[in-house]
């Protein structure tokens, strides 16, 4: 029911003030028996939303889409995208409804979107619904990424709908209330470029600049200013994914945000034993989005953004290509710089030396050879640096430590040239190396229990992941790698 007065929400819907071809007005599909199963009260407070004072049944009604707060203007946004390299000129929000935008007490503008709220004009034959498992996975992982210090969309609430969702089996329906600084994607620009709608491209550039890159709005070439800003943020973002062993899994251009936030956590996962070829998505059969490919894929996606912007970069096509190419060439050195800085921090190197890149490369090669756990190895290395009693704990994490033994003397020699104390180096390592990540086997255990009606494991894991860099006595099992019988892990988009 539209128009219900809920004073907790103060909407200012700037995207809906763009021309109608940017979106379709839509209404969430009713849920027969909505129930609130997770609420992010800390995020709500950051947003200036007084949700803790509202009854659970009212929150369930709002976050399932059954009840629209006053000022909400639900829309489904239009976009296109390259999916696994193939271009689809029209995709759009097929199972998501953007309720509107709120402005936080500190001046940030944030979207509230209901993911799994039913069919839209962009559903392409789908049911527009989401199942409980994928909703809770995105809740856990997106909030974990936030706690890890990585730009990301966030989870405000999760509700079950009381309605079945039909996939390979019958599953419980659910809706995720997702928060983002916007839902503008590379694919949004591709949508208008495919239609040769240059006016819409200019409007979208202006909107994105004012919203995400206000420091660039006075640039002479606004399209170039936006492109350069997106390049810089994507280079930093993907390096941060790599720092913690995150594999996005579906880096299609419609899943890459202009704001530089991680978005769309469908088949994502974290690596356990280090493997640059790690991939988990059941549909990524060609390993296009494998762990070590993510930087190159980000650059490829940015090239598609450049193509979309060409008509408004310069009236002369050759000049536009030159401008875009020059800008795009900055991605690789920026990404390499961020990766090098992240890996230096993980190894406790505060100074910079020319041979650091080779030292890092060879350590990763030794980890791969020894099937060493990515998270635990770096954390153990930090303890070894702090305590100064040797590297036996690190070596114990390697099935084959030959490469490690060859590498350690080089590392010790490199540490000896650092002016900082061992304590300072170890402190830096602990800030760069989480102890707790959303281990795939633990996420699956939490989702399985939730499917049976018990959310205790989910809530405990959610609480743990709020403090990923801190030792949490009594919770050591959460830092453990998967059991040997966990098998070859595969993830699914959930669509």
N, C-alpha and C positions, 0 to 999 in steps of 0.2 A: 504494500500500500504506500503510494508516494505521498510526500508532504507531511509525514509524521515529524513532530518537533523533537529533535534530540539535540539538546544544547551542547553536548560534548563535541559535536562536529561543526566546524566553520569552514565551509567550502568556498573556494575561489577558482573556478574551472577555466583556466586560460586556454587549454587545448581545445575545449569545446567552443571557444570563440573564434577558432579558425574556420574557414569555409567548410561547408557540409561534406565536400568530397574527401576530407581528411578522416572521416569516421561515419559510423551509422548509429543513430540513437537506438537503444535497445533496452529491454527489460530483462533482469535475471529471471530464470525459470523458477517457479515455486518449488520448495522442498517440503516433503510431506511431514517430516518429523525432525527438524533441525535440532542439533545438540552441540553446545560448545564443548570442545575437548582440549583446546589449548588457547591460552591468551597470553600475549607478551605485554605484561603490565609496564615493564621498564620502557619499552619502545613507545607505548601509549603515552606515558608521562613525557617523554622527549618530544612527542608530537603535540603536547598540550591537550590531550584527550582524557577526559575524566571518566574512563571506562570502569574503574574499580567500583564506582558508586552505582553502576547500572546492574539490574538483575541479569543473571545468566541467560534467562529465556529471552530477554530483550537483545542481548548481545548475539545470541544464536540466530535470532530473526534477522538482525542487521547483516551479520557476516555470512549468512547463507543466501542472502539476497531477497528474503521474504519481506523485508521491511526497509524502505529507503529513508535514510535520515534527511531532514530538511536541508535543502541546498544541494543534494546529490543530483547529478545529471548523468545517468548511466549511458556510456557509449562503448562501442567496439571500434578499435582503431584499424585503419587500413594500412597494409604494408605488403611488400613482395619479399623475395629472398632466394638466394642460392642455397639449396639443400643438397649436401653431399656433392656439390659442384654443378648441379643442374638448376637452371633458373625457373622459378614459378612466378609469373607476373602478378598474381593475386593470391595472397595468403590471408593475412589479417587475423584479428582476435576471434578464433573459432570456438574457444571455450573460456573466454575471459571477458569480463565486463569492468570497465573503468568507472568506478563510482564517482570519482572527482578528485580534486586536489585540495589539500589543506596546507596552510602556511603555519609553520611551527613558531613557538615563542621566540626562537632565535633567528627567525626570518627565512628558514629553508622552505621550499615548496616541494611537497611530496604527494605522489599519486597514491590512492588506495584502490586496488584492483581486486576483484573477486575472480579467482581462477577455478574453473569448474562449475560456473554458475549457469550453464545451459547453452542452448543453441543461439547463434547469431547469424547474420547474413553471410558471414565468412566461414561458416562451419564445414562447408564442402561435404555434406553428407554425414558428418560426425554427430555424436549426441551432445557435444558441448560439455560433457560432465568429466569429473575427475574422480579417481578412486582414492580411498583412504591412504593406502601405502605411499603413492607418489606425493600426496599432500604432506604427509608427515615427514617424508624424506626431505622435501624442499624446506620444510620448517626447520628441521634439525641442521641441515647442512648450511643453509643460508645464514642462520644465526651463529653457527660455528665459524663461518668465514668472517662474519662481523667481529667476533671475539678474537680471531686471529689477526685482525687489523687490515683486512682485505676489503676493498670497496665492493659492495654487494647490495642487491635488493634484500629486503628483510621480510620476516613473517610476523604479522600482527595477530592473527587468530586462525584457528582451524576449527571447522564444524563438520560434523557428519550430517547427512541430509535425510536419513531414514529411507532413502531410495536406492535400489540396486543399480549397479553399473555393469554392463555386459562387455567383457573382454574375452580372453580365452576361457575364463570362468566368470561366475557371477561374484561381484565384489561390492563392498560397501561404498556408497557415494560419499563424497566429501568436497568441501570448498576451502581453499586457502585465501585468506585476506593478505595480499602481498603489498608491500610498500616499496616505492622506488622514487628516485628523484625525477624520473620520467620513464615512459615506456617507448621512447623514440629510438628506433633501431636503424642500422644501416639499411635494412630492407624498407624502411619508411621512405627513404630517399629514392631507392630503386623503384618503388611503386610509381612515383610521379615521373621519374625519368623514363620508365617504360611507356608512359602515356604522353611523353614529350610535353608535359605540363610544367613549363619553365616558371610560370608565375607561382605555382604551388611550391616548387623547389626554393624559390627566393623567400617565400613566406616561411617555409620550414627552416631554412638557414637562419633567418632573423629570430624565429621563436627559439631555436636551439641555442643560439648565441646568447640571447638575453637570459635564458633560463640556466644554462650550464657554463657559459664562458663569458660572463659580463665584462671581464677585463679585456675582451677582444672586440667589443661591439663597435668601437670607433675605427676599426681597421678599414683601410681603403678597399681591400678586396675581402668582403665578409665571408664568401664561400671558402676562400683559401684560409682565412683565419680559423674558421670552424674545422676544416680538414686538418690543419696543423695541430689544433687542440685535441682532436680525437686521436690522432697518431700518438701524441705524447701520452695520453692517458691509457691507450691500449697497450703501449710498450711497457708502461709501469705495471699495469694490471696483470698481464700474462706472466711477467717475471715474478710477481707475487704468487700466482698460482703455482709456478714451478718451485718456488721456495718451500712450500709446504707439501708438495707432492700431489697436487690436485689435478685431476683429469676432468675437464668439462664434459667431453663426450659428444657434444652436438653443436660444434662451432659454426653453424650455418649463419649466413649474414642476417637472417631475421632473429637470431639469438645473440647478436652483438649490439650492446647498448651504446648510443652516442655519448652518454654521460660518463662512460668508463667504469660502470658498475658491472659486476657479475650478474647475469640474468639467465633464467631458464635452466633449472637444475634437474632436467629429466634423467638422463642416464649417467650422471656424474658419479665419481668415486675417487678415493684416495689410494695411492699406491702403498703397498706393504713392502715387500722386497723390492729394492730398486731395479727398475727395468725401463730404459728409455722408450721401448716399444710398447709399454703397457697401454692397453685399451680395454674397456669394459663393456661398452655399448653393444648390445646384441645386433644392432643394425649397421654398425661400423665395420663391415666385413673386410674392407680394404685398409683398415687402420689409418684412415685419413686423419682422424682426430686423436691419434696416439699421443702419449705424454710429451715426447720430444718434438712432435710436429707442431705444437701449439703456437709457437712464435711464428713459424712460416705460414700457418693458416691465418693467423691474425693479419699478417702482411697481405696475404691474398685477399682477405675480406676488405681490407682498406683500399686495395686496388679497385675493388668493385664499387666502393663508395666514391673513389675518384672518378670512375667512369660515369656514375650518376650525376656528379657535380660538374662535369665538363661543360655543359651548355651555359652554365652561369659563372664559370671561372674566368672565361674570356670570350669575347665575341668571335675571335679568330680561333678556329678549332686547333690549328697547329700550336698556337701559343698556349691554349688551354691544356693541351697534352703536355707541353713542356713544363708548365707551372705545376701540374699534378705530379708528374714524374719526379721533378726536383724535390717536391715535398715528401713524396713517398719514400725516396731514397734515405730520408732521415730516420725511418722506422728502425732499420736493422742496427745502426750504431746506438740508437737510444735503447733498444731492447737489450743489446749486448752489455751496455753500460749498467743497466738495472740488474741484469743477471749477475754480472761480475760483482757488483756491490752487495747483492743478496747473498751470494756464495761466500764472499769474504767475511760477511757477518756470521754466517753459519760456521765458518772455520775459526772465528775469533781473530781475524786479521784486521787490525785497525789502520795500518799503513797500506800503501799500494806499491807493489813491485811488478816489474814487467813479466816475471815468470809465474805470477799468480794464476793466470788463466790455465796454464799447463798443469799446475799443481792441482787445481780444482778438477780439471778434466780427468786426470789420472786417478784421483780419489774416487770419482764417480765410476770410472771403469773398474776399479778394484771392488767397489760395492756391487756392481753388476756381476762380476765374475764370482764373487762370494755370496751372492743372493742375500745380501745384508739388508735388514729392515731400514728403510730410508729415515723414518722418524727416530727410531731408537738409536741408530748409529750416531747421528749428529748430537743427540742428547747425551749419549755416553761419552762422546768426544769432549763435550763441554765439562763433564765431571772429571775426566782425566786431566784436562788442562788446569782446572781449579785445584785438584788435590795433589797433582804432581807425583803420582805413584805408578806411572806407567800406563800402558794401554791394553792391559789384559781384558778388561771388561768390553772394550771395543772389539778386540780380536775374537772374543767368544760369540759375537753376533754374526760372524762370517762362517759360512759352510766351507769355504776355501779361502784362507787368509794369506795366500802367497802374494797376491798383489798388494795387500795392505802392508805386509812386512817390508816389501820393497819401497813402499811410499812413506812409511813413518819416519825414517831418518831425514828425508827431505822436509817433511812437515816440522819436525823438531828443529831443524836448522833454520827454517823460515820463522818459527816462533821466537827463536833466540835473537832475531834481528828486530823484534818488536820492542818499542820503548815502554809500552803499557805493561802494567803488572799482570800476573796470571789471573788474579781476581777480576780485574777490569775486562780482560779478554773473555773469561768465562761468563761474566755478566752479560756481555754483548751476545755471546752465543745463546744464552738462555732466552734472550729477548727475540732471537731470530729462529730458534728451534723449539717448536711446541713439544710438550710431552704427550698431550692428548689431542687426537684428531678423531673425526667420526669414522672409526674403524668399520670397514664394510660388514664384518660379521656381527658387530654389535648393533649397527643400524638395522640389519636384517632381523636380529633377535627382538629389537624394540618394535619393529613393524609387525612381526608375527604375533607378538603378545597383544598389540593394539587391535589387530584383526579379530582376536578372540575376546576383546572387550576390556583388557587390562592395560592401562596406560602408565603403570608404575615404572617399567623399564624405560619407556620413552621419557618420562619426566626426570628420572634419575640421570639418564644420558644427557638430556637437555641441560640439566643443572651443572653437570660436570664440564660440559663444553663451553660454559660461560668463562672459564678460567683456564685456557689451554696451556699456558706457559708456567703454571704454578703447580708445585707438588701438592697432591691432595691425599693425605694419609688415609689408609683404608680403602683407597680406590685404585690401587696399583694394577689390578686386573684389567682395568680399562686401557692401560698403556700397552698391554701385551699384544703381540701379533696374533693372527688368526690360528686356530688349531689346524693341525696337519690335514684333517679330514674336511676342511672348509671347501677345498676344491678350487676349480677355475671359475672365478667370480664373473658373472654377467649381470648387466643392468639393462633396464627397459625404459622407454620413454614414458609409458603410462598413458599414451593418447588412445 
